[in-house]
Amino acid sequence: DRTVEYLVEQRSHEPGGLELLDIPYSQAKTHVKLTIALIGKNLAQHKKVRLEDFGILTPGMRSGRTGRNPRTGEKVWVGKRPKCQFRPSKDLLKAIDNHQPEEEKI
């Protein structure tokens, strides 16, 4: 798992990293967290979020259904709940495919 801290730290060590933006690590971390919060806020308002070269986040609702309690086997009603679908961009899929070891590629 990669945390916000890890991603900002990794970016700070790349050529043209944070010095290109001329901001300190703590400020970059704050910007990333605020961006993530803004994405969450828009999804909560049922708005689609399109991140160029990354993908599309689409909010929705999962319909209610009858489930089963795994401990007792009893049937229980599971109400509808929010969900978020992610559709990766072609660029992201291409980048992921290029970083797979050769034996894993299909």
Backbone bond lengths (Angstrom), bond angles and torsions (degrees), N, CA, C in turn:
res aa  C-N    CA-C-N  psi(-1)  N-CA   C-N-CA  omega(-1)  CA-C   N-CA-C  phi
1 D - - - 1.457 - - 1.526 109.58 -
2 R 1.294 115.42 140.36 1.464 121.31 178.44 1.529 108.91 -110.16
3 T 1.316 116.05 129.33 1.458 121.37 178.83 1.523 109.62 -95.15
4 V 1.323 115.65 167.60 1.466 120.57 175.68 1.516 109.23 -58.12
5 E 1.329 116.47 -42.96 1.456 120.77 -179.34 1.530 110.89 -59.73
6 Y 1.329 116.38 -43.72 1.459 120.62 -179.94 1.529 110.84 -62.46
7 L 1.324 116.65 -45.44 1.460 120.38 -177.69 1.528 111.90 -64.30
8 V 1.328 117.05 -42.02 1.466 120.23 178.71 1.524 109.75 -66.80
9 E 1.329 116.87 -41.72 1.467 121.06 178.65 1.535 110.49 -62.24
10 Q 1.323 116.51 -43.48 1.460 120.86 179.70 1.530 110.26 -62.55
11 R 1.313 116.67 -43.01 1.473 121.28 179.43 1.525 110.80 -64.92
12 S 1.313 117.70 -33.95 1.466 120.58 -177.51 1.529 111.97 -68.12
13 H 1.337 117.46 -22.27 1.467 120.74 -178.90 1.528 113.12 -94.90
14 E 1.319 117.90 -2.99 1.463 120.99 178.71 1.521 109.94 -83.22
15 P 1.335 116.65 151.48 1.467 118.93 174.47 1.528 109.56 -60.32
16 G 1.319 116.55 132.24 1.463 120.38 -177.66 1.516 111.77 74.04
17 G 1.325 117.29 24.07 1.462 122.68 -177.95 1.517 112.27 -71.38
18 L 1.314 116.94 -126.77 1.456 121.37 -174.92 1.528 112.81 -67.77
19 E 1.345 117.21 -26.91 1.469 117.82 179.64 1.527 110.94 -65.51
20 L 1.334 116.72 -27.45 1.466 120.26 176.65 1.529 110.35 -65.95
21 L 1.322 115.95 -36.80 1.465 121.11 178.46 1.526 111.37 -81.03
22 D 1.321 116.65 -15.68 1.457 123.32 -178.89 1.533 111.98 58.18
23 I 1.349 115.80 44.24 1.459 120.30 175.58 1.524 108.44 -132.36
24 P 1.333 117.21 149.90 1.463 120.24 179.01 1.532 111.20 -75.10
25 Y 1.327 115.21 163.96 1.468 122.84 -179.52 1.533 111.19 -52.66
26 S 1.334 117.73 -48.32 1.470 120.97 -175.78 1.522 111.54 -61.60
27 Q 1.319 116.77 -37.42 1.457 120.28 179.40 1.533 110.50 -71.36
28 A 1.313 117.29 -38.00 1.471 121.04 177.44 1.528 109.93 -63.62
29 K 1.327 116.16 -42.32 1.464 121.20 178.44 1.526 110.57 -61.05
30 T 1.327 116.86 -42.11 1.463 121.60 178.21 1.523 110.67 -63.10
31 H 1.325 117.51 -42.46 1.470 120.95 179.26 1.529 111.20 -61.93
32 V 1.317 116.66 -41.93 1.470 120.16 179.49 1.522 110.11 -64.34
33 K 1.334 117.22 -45.95 1.464 120.43 179.90 1.524 111.91 -63.18
34 L 1.332 117.32 -39.39 1.461 120.56 178.25 1.528 111.03 -66.42
35 T 1.324 117.15 -37.64 1.460 121.06 177.99 1.524 110.35 -64.01
36 I 1.323 116.57 -44.47 1.463 120.66 178.25 1.530 110.49 -62.84
37 A 1.320 117.17 -41.43 1.465 120.88 178.08 1.531 110.87 -62.99
38 L 1.321 117.35 -39.52 1.461 121.32 179.24 1.529 110.94 -66.19
39 I 1.320 117.01 -39.15 1.467 120.54 175.74 1.526 109.67 -61.89
40 G 1.328 117.20 -45.94 1.466 121.70 178.15 1.514 112.49 -60.63
41 K 1.323 116.66 -40.37 1.466 120.98 179.30 1.531 110.60 -62.74
42 N 1.328 117.03 -43.50 1.460 120.58 179.24 1.526 111.47 -66.46
43 L 1.314 118.05 -39.23 1.459 120.61 176.78 1.519 110.90 -64.60
44 A 1.332 117.12 -38.73 1.462 121.39 178.16 1.528 111.48 -64.19
45 Q 1.329 116.33 -26.76 1.473 121.53 177.43 1.526 111.07 -89.69
46 H 1.334 116.62 13.37 1.464 124.18 178.21 1.518 112.43 61.48
47 K 1.332 115.96 38.26 1.464 121.30 177.33 1.530 109.30 -108.72
48 K 1.310 116.17 137.33 1.462 122.04 177.58 1.522 108.50 -72.57
49 V 1.326 116.90 139.69 1.460 122.00 179.08 1.532 108.45 -116.95
50 R 1.326 115.70 119.19 1.465 121.90 179.79 1.528 108.13 -107.59
51 L 1.338 115.93 117.08 1.455 122.09 179.15 1.527 107.74 -107.17
52 E 1.316 115.70 109.81 1.458 121.45 -175.22 1.524 111.36 -54.68
53 D 1.314 116.88 135.85 1.460 125.47 -179.83 1.526 113.32 64.82
54 F 1.330 117.99 8.86 1.462 121.02 179.10 1.522 111.01 -122.32
55 G 1.329 117.17 -57.48 1.454 120.20 178.97 1.509 112.52 158.01
56 I 1.330 114.93 -170.57 1.465 121.87 -177.01 1.517 108.97 -122.67
57 L 1.331 115.55 130.38 1.462 122.55 174.25 1.529 107.21 -103.92
58 T 1.339 116.36 124.03 1.448 121.19 -177.24 1.520 109.69 -121.62
59 P 1.349 118.00 120.61 1.457 120.05 178.08 1.523 110.79 -78.01
60 G 1.300 116.49 156.85 1.461 121.21 177.61 1.511 109.90 -167.45
61 M 1.324 114.96 -173.76 1.457 120.81 177.89 1.521 108.95 -126.82
62 R 1.300 115.69 136.24 1.457 122.04 173.24 1.521 106.82 -84.99
63 S 1.308 117.96 132.33 1.460 119.67 -177.71 1.526 110.72 -72.40
64 G 1.324 115.16 156.95 1.457 120.60 177.82 1.521 110.10 -69.03
65 R 1.331 115.86 154.84 1.460 120.00 -178.32 1.523 109.57 -156.84
66 T 1.310 114.62 167.40 1.451 120.13 174.07 1.516 108.06 -91.11
67 G 1.317 115.94 124.34 1.455 121.55 178.61 1.512 110.73 -113.33
68 R 1.327 116.18 -171.75 1.458 121.03 -179.20 1.516 109.07 -134.71
69 N 1.318 115.63 132.80 1.454 121.33 174.54 1.527 107.16 -71.54
70 P 1.346 118.62 117.40 1.465 119.85 -175.48 1.531 113.39 -66.56
71 R 1.305 117.26 -24.17 1.463 120.19 -178.25 1.530 111.60 -78.90
72 T 1.356 115.95 -43.23 1.467 119.63 -174.85 1.522 113.05 -105.68
73 G 1.318 117.62 -17.96 1.464 120.82 -176.38 1.514 112.96 81.20
74 E 1.322 117.00 -1.59 1.464 122.12 -178.33 1.531 110.48 -69.91
75 K 1.351 116.02 140.88 1.462 120.17 176.92 1.519 108.70 -77.13
76 V 1.336 115.57 136.45 1.460 121.19 179.42 1.526 108.76 -135.34
77 W 1.321 115.98 151.64 1.461 121.08 177.74 1.533 108.67 -86.61
78 V 1.317 115.51 126.91 1.452 121.76 176.08 1.524 105.75 -108.26
79 G 1.321 116.62 111.87 1.464 121.24 -176.22 1.516 113.14 -68.68
80 K 1.329 115.49 170.48 1.462 118.50 179.14 1.521 109.19 -68.00
81 R 1.328 114.48 151.70 1.463 119.24 -177.99 1.522 109.65 -149.24
82 P 1.323 116.47 160.06 1.465 119.19 -178.21 1.523 112.19 -71.53
83 K 1.327 114.99 152.87 1.465 121.19 174.98 1.519 108.00 -142.06
84 C 1.314 115.79 165.85 1.452 121.75 177.45 1.518 107.65 -137.66
85 Q 1.316 116.12 122.78 1.462 120.90 177.82 1.521 108.90 -98.92
86 F 1.330 115.36 144.88 1.456 120.87 177.35 1.516 109.08 -122.50
87 R 1.320 116.20 127.47 1.459 121.67 175.00 1.527 107.55 -116.20
88 P 1.334 117.24 109.97 1.467 119.21 -177.81 1.520 111.73 -68.80
89 S 1.328 116.03 149.90 1.462 121.07 177.18 1.524 109.54 -75.00
90 K 1.314 115.65 163.48 1.459 120.57 177.53 1.530 110.07 -61.92
91 D 1.334 116.66 -38.13 1.467 120.42 179.32 1.524 111.32 -62.85
92 L 1.331 117.31 -41.50 1.462 120.48 179.48 1.527 110.47 -66.62
93 L 1.316 116.98 -43.84 1.461 119.98 178.51 1.531 111.32 -61.12
94 K 1.324 115.74 -39.48 1.456 120.61 179.04 1.537 110.24 -65.41
95 A 1.342 116.90 -42.63 1.462 121.11 179.53 1.528 111.32 -63.91
96 I 1.329 116.53 -40.38 1.468 120.67 178.73 1.522 109.73 -65.69
97 D 1.320 116.77 -44.10 1.458 121.23 -179.21 1.528 111.06 -62.52
98 N 1.325 117.19 -37.04 1.462 121.18 -179.28 1.524 112.81 -71.03
99 H 1.342 117.89 -18.72 1.460 120.90 -178.41 1.522 113.09 -100.78
100 Q 1.334 118.19 3.57 1.457 120.70 177.32 1.520 109.90 -82.38
101 P 1.340 117.58 144.74 1.461 119.42 172.88 1.527 109.70 -60.80
102 E 1.298 117.80 147.53 1.469 123.20 -174.86 1.526 112.91 -55.07
103 E 1.346 118.34 -39.15 1.459 119.99 -176.63 1.522 112.78 -68.25
104 E 1.355 117.96 -19.98 1.461 120.86 -179.82 1.525 112.34 -88.22
105 K 1.332 118.13 -17.24 1.467 121.01 -179.02 1.517 109.53 -70.46
106 I 1.309 115.21 143.67 1.474 121.16 179.96 1.512 109.64 -100.91
